[in-house]
Amino acid sequence: MIRDATLEDLDQLVEIENRCFETDRLSRRNFRYMLTKGHAATLVDEREGQVCGYAMVLFSDGTSLARLYSIAVDPDWQGHAIGRALAEAAEQVAVDGECVSMRLELRPDNAAALQLYHSLGYRQFGYVADYYEDHADAIRLEKSLAPELTTDLATVPHYRQSLEFTCGPAALMMALATLDPQLVLNRKLELRIWREATTIYMTSGHGGCGPYGLALAAYHRGFDVEIHVSDPGALFLDSVRSPEKKEVIALVQEDFEEEIAELPIRLYHDRVPVARLEAHFAAGAIPLVLVSSYRIYREKFPHWVVVTGFDERFIYVHDPYIDEEKGKTASDCINMPILRKDFERMARYGKSAQRAVLIIKRRVEDAGAQKK
């Protein structure tokens, strides 16, 4: 019988974990947290009054993505199709939670598990070196839980921001590398773009990047750019209290805008509806969107993401931030499915609901200097 795990199962869960794994074990504390506070579902297969195995599913805040975080079957009960039953039950839990895909990591040498997941319809979508505690590699598998959706995804490389204030440069790098696969993504480029595009103070004292500086960084690297901002005034003034810092923000943005006015960069003061984002994407452009991180991380700060695809219900994005403290990996931040209605609410920031979108395109050499 498969059922939800409870705190009364802790002893058996820890025992199964220790019997099944030599490294990367979940501790008793880990299990307790997931059972009581974590955004997770833990299932157990109980037979003859004994817990024979478990499956743990993590849910991603603000998205419709689930991750099969861990699954284990007591060695004494292996060979009874318990792993398959738990995996299928985990998928149903994810479907009940309105998730459209399930992801997981797996050791390449775990042939039995790999065969199981392939038979369940999982496909490999990534590979990561030195993933486990013993330095073993991992493959990343994914299964669509909504096969009726026809998703149009661009092949966007994922780049993880290396500092808490470099989401903008990291997002821009992903977009540029999509349009120019020869571009080398590394930390030197990330910091160079950050220095070029910094416009604001954050509470830590480091500057983040607004749309004007990022647009100039893209243009000077040989790409065409459209800027869409809802507010013609200085952005992010709500982020700081100091009058001096507010003045700096306004002056830096003014300087950026003066440079943009001399270049064939189109600047629009409007709000870009999802339908228009989708049209740009279909034409080969890559959109960068400023969102409020609250719906994903429950913290209020402006955050840049890259749009990677669309289907009938969802918008897919790469997030450059990986929240390891909450057990996230790159798998959770690649092609994250966000309901269209949720994306509309997410794509604005601050009390004034500021919106900012960059449309990054391959350079058209004969493009004119038309502005609106």
N, C-alpha and C positions, 0 to 999 in steps of 0.2 A: 504494500500500500504506500503510495506516495502522498505525502502531506507536508504542510508547512513545519519547519523546524521551530522548536521552542528552547528556552533556556534550560529546560530539563534534559535536553539532548546534548548539552555541552560536553560532558565527559566522553560520550561515544564519538562525537564529532572530532574532538582532539585526538582520541585514540586512533580513529581511521586516518586522520591526517598524518600522524606520526608513523603509522604502518605503511602508508602509501608513498610518502615522499621523504627523501633524505635532505633536500634543500628547499628553499622557498616555501617553507611551511607556514600556514596560518597558525598563530598562537591562540591560546585560550582568550586572551584579550581581544584579538582580532575578531574571533567568532562572536564574542559578547557584543562588541560594538556593532557588527553587521546585523545581529539579531535585534538590537534595541534602538540604534540611532542611524545606522547607515541607510542610504537610499538603495536598498537591496532586497532581494527575496532569496531565502535559503530553503531548499526543499530536501527532504530525507525520504529514502525508501526504507520502510520498516517491514520486516518479515519475521514472524515467530517471536515478536516482542523485541527484536533487535534491530538497531539502525545498521543497515548494510551498506549504505552509501549516501552521498549528498551531492547537491549541485547548488552553486551560488551565482545569482544573476545580479549584476550591478546596472542601475539605470542612470542615465546622464541627464542632469538638470537642464531644462530648457530645450531638450532635443528628444527625438523619438528613436534613440539608439540604445540598444541593450548589449551588455557584454557578459558572456559566460566566463566569469572570473575564475571559478575553480570547480572541478568535479572530481570525485574520488569514490572508488568502490572498495570495500574491505576485501583484502586478498582471499579470505575464506569464502567470499560470495562471488568471486569473479567467475565468468562463464555462464551466468544466469540472465544475461541481457539487461542487467540493472543499469549499466552505463547508458545504453540506448534509451531506456525508459526515462531515466532522469534527464537526459538531453532533450527528449521530446517534450517532457513536462516543463522544462525550463523555457522552451520555445513558446509553449502555450501561455506561460506566465507573462512573457514579453509581449505576446499578441494582446493579451488581456489588458496590458498596460499601454496599449496603443503604440507599440514600437513597430518599426517597419524593417528592422534588420537586427541580426545578432552577430556579434564578433567575438573572437577568442584568439589567444596565443597558444602555440603548441610547439614542443620540441620536435625538430625534424626526424629524430631517431625513434620517436614513439609511433612505430608503424601501425600498431593495433588501433590507437586512437585516431590516427590519420585516416585509416581505412573506414572507421566508424563515421567520422565527420563527412568524408567524401560521399559515403552512402546516404547520408542525411541531406545532401545537397549543398554542402559548404564548398566554397572555392577559395583558393589562395589569392590574397590581394596585396601582400606585403611580406617583407623579410627584415628582421632586425638582428644585428650581430651583438653578441655579448649581453644577452637579455637576462639570463638567469644568474643566480648567485654563484653558480659554479662556472660562469662565463660561457655557458652553452648558448647557441643561437636560438631564435624562435621564428616560426612562420606565423603569419597572420591570416586567419580564415574568416569568411563572412558568408552569411546566408540571408537572402531576402525573405522576410516574413510576409511580404505583400507582393507576390509575384505578378499581380495584375498591373502594378505600376510600371510604366515604361520610362525609365530614368535616362536623361541625356546628361552625361557627366563629361567634363573636360579632364584631360590628364594633367592634373596640377600637382607638381612635386610639393611635398610638405616640408616646411622649414620651421623648426622650433625656435621661438624667440629665446635669446640667452639671458636677457635682463627683463625685469618687470615692466620697464618703460619702453621696450622696443617692439611692441606689437605692430606698429605702423610700418617700420622698415621690414620686418619679417613678412608681413602680409604683402607688401609691395614686391619683395623679392620673389615670392611664390608666383605672383601674377607675371612678372617680367620673365621668369624662367619658363613659364608656360608658353609665352610668345617667342622666346628665344632659348631653346633647349641647350645652347652652348654656354649660357651664362652659368658661372660657377657660384654657388651659394655658400658663403662662409661668414664667419663672425666679423672679419675685417670689412666686408661689404655692408653687413648689418650696421656696424657702428659708423661707417662712413655716411650711409644714408641718414642715420639718426642725427649726425652732426649737421648735415645739410638741411634737414627738415624740421628740426626741433622748433616748437613755437610756444610751448606752455610750461608752466611750473606744475609739478605734482607735489603732493604733500611731503614726499621724501626729499624734495629739492631737485630731483632730476626732471628734465623736460621730456614731455611726450610730443607726438607729432600730429599736426593737423592736416587737413586736406591740401592746403596751398603748398606747403613745403614738400609734401610727398609728390604732388603733381609736378613740381619743378624737378625733383630728383628723377622722376620717370622721364620727363621730357629731355633732360640733359643726357640721358642714357640712350636716346634714340627712339623713344616711343611717343605716340600721340596720346593725348589725355583730354578727357572732359571732366570738369569739376561741377558738381551739383551740390549746393548748400542752400538750406532753407532760410538762413538768417544772414543778411549782408553785413551784419556787425561782427565784432570780434567774437570768436568762438571760445568757449570754455572759461569765460570769466567767472562763472559760478564755482569753478574748481578751486579758486584761491580767495583769500580774504584780504591780503595785503594790497593797498592801493598802488604801491610801487610795482608789485608783480603784475597787477592788472594792466598798468601802463606798459610794462615790457611786452606783455602778450599782444596788446593792441598795436604797438610799434612794430613788432616783428611781423605780425600779419599784414600790416600796411606795407611794409617793405616787400614782402612776398607778392602782394597784389600788384604793386607797381611794376615788378619784374614780369609778372604774368601778362600784364596789359601790353607789354612790348613783344609778346611771343604768340604764335598761333595755338594757344591753349584756350579752348572754349570754356567760359565760366557762366554757369546758369544759376540764378537764384530761384530754385524751385524744389519740389519734392518729387522724387522719382518713384512712380508706382512700380509694383512688382512686374506688371506686364511689360513695361518699358525696359526694366532690367533684363527680363527674359529675352526681349528682342535684341538688345545689345549682345547678350551672350550668344544667341543663335547666329549673330553676324561675325562671331569670332573674337569679340572683346571679352576681357576679364574684369568684372566689377569688384571693387573694394568697398565695403560698407562699414560705416562707424555704427557700433551698437552699444547699448547699455549692457554691461556685464552682469547686471543684477539678476536677470532671468536665468543665467547660466551658473554664476558663481556666488550669487547672493551678496555681492559687493558692488557698490555704486562707483564705477569708474568707466570712462570712455574706452572703447576697445575696438580694434580693427580686425575684420575677418575677410576672407576671400570667398566669393561665390564660385562654386564648382559645378553646379548643375541644378536642374529643375525636373519635376514631374507634376502630375495632376494635383497632388496634395502638399508637396514639400519643396523647400529650397534647401540645397545642400551647400555646406561651407567647410572650408579648412580653418581651424582655429590655431593660431601660432602658440597659444599658451597651453601648457600641459600641467595640470594641477596634481602633482605627484602626491601631495599630502592627502588627497582624497582617493588615492589609488588609481588615478588616471594614467593612461599610456597614450602614445601617439595614435593607437588604434581608435581611441575614443574621440580624437580631434580631427580625423580625416573624413571628409564627406559627411559631416554631421547633418542628419535630416532634421529640419525645423519646419513645423507646420506653417503654411503661408500666413495664416492669421496671426500666429505668434511672432513671425518674423517682422510683420508690419509694426507690431507694438515694440519689438526689440530694437528696431532700426531708428532709434532716436535717443537723445541723451540730454539730461539736465532738466531743470524746472521749465525751461522754455521749449523743451522737446526739439532741440536742435537736430538736424539731419545733415549727413554728409555722405556723398557717394563719389567715388572716382571710377571712371570708365577708362581702362587701359587698353590701347590698341597698338597693333603694328604700325610703324611709321608709314604714312603715305607721303612720299617725297614732294608731290605737287600740291599738297594741301594748302589752301589759302589761309589768310589770317582772320577769317570771319569770326566775329564775336557777337554774343548776345548779352 
